Amino acid sequence: MASAYKNIGTLVGSTGDVTIYTCPTATEAVVKNINLYNSHSGNVIVLSKINDSSASTLVVLANTTIATTVTSSLTGPFVLEDGDTLILNCDVASKIYAFASVLELS
């Protein structure tokens, strides 16, 4: 079984559900943590979600209000299977920077 460490870094560019990571085919992934930084002049509400593709289920991991220039973290592990997605939903576009540490096993 091969393993690869991945860093996922992105600016969540729109409101609504935005997929920041999709687990590749024939792979399992362990998300160690998700760090979120608010660069906005006001609070931003962020819903962190996982879409379990095999069960057709969308699960909300956290509903977090992040204050101005504050960092928030979600600590896993969160296990993703082939086709599962990690999703962020922000009420303000282009203000939340996300960084996730992922271990892929294939």
Stockholm file with secondary structure:
# STOCKHOLM 1.0

chainA/1-106         MASAYKNIGTLVGSTGDVTIYTCPTATEAVVKNINLYNSHSGNVIVLSKINDSSASTLVVLANTTIATTVTSSLTGPFVLEDGDTLILNCDVASKIYAFASVLELS
#=GR chainA/1-106 SS CCEEEEEEEEECCSSEEEEEEECCTTCEEEEEEEEEEECSSSCEEEEEEEEETTTTEEEEEEEEEECTTCEEEEEEEEEECTTCEEEEEESSTTCEEEEEEEEEEC
#=GC SS_cons         CCEEEEEEEEECCSSEEEEEEECCTTCEEEEEEEEEEECSSSCEEEEEEEEETTTTEEEEEEEEEECTTCEEEEEEEEEECTTCEEEEEESSTTCEEEEEEEEEEC
//
